[in-house]
């Protein structure tokens, strides 16, 4: 039982380092000797480090393990990532095209409304009660200002 209590901190002894390819590795064993000090990101507590320091033969074995790993770029994962990026780009392009069409339609309507306002004819609209009201000079000026604002923003 005492043995298990003493071994528990060793199980949590984690080393973290960045290898030559830039990949971050984590292990309960120290990194290979060729990893510079600046690339060691995390070390275990000092008492755990003494117990987990491998013999030179174990160091050679741990150095061979990273070389046996598959390459960092999984082809299927990369293909899925590229497909997701392309799909997102296509969605963004479709959204931009839709916004462009909406702006063009708003521009066309605002220009038509401004042309009607500038004719000098009486303009009537339906208010919130459903009644027809004729715009006075102040109402026409406000509608003209709004139409010009829409033209300035949407007719680029």
Number of C-alpha atoms within 10 A of each C-alpha: 5 6 7 8 9 11 12 11 14 18 11 13 21 18 19 19 23 17 17 11 7 10 9 13 14 15 14 18 19 22 23 16 11 9 14 13 10 8 15 17 13 12 19 19 14 9 11 20 18 11 12 16 13 14 8 10 8 12 16 13 11 17 14 12 9 13 9 8 8 8 9 9 8 9 10 9 10 11 11 11 12 12 12 12 12 12 12 12 12 12 12 12 12 12 12 12 12 12 12 13 12 13 18 16 14 18 21 14 15 22 17 12 15 18 13 14 17 11 9 10 8 12 14 12 11 10 10 7 6 8 8 11 11 13 15 12 11 9 12 19 14 13 16 19 13 14 21 18 13 17 20 12 11 17 16 8
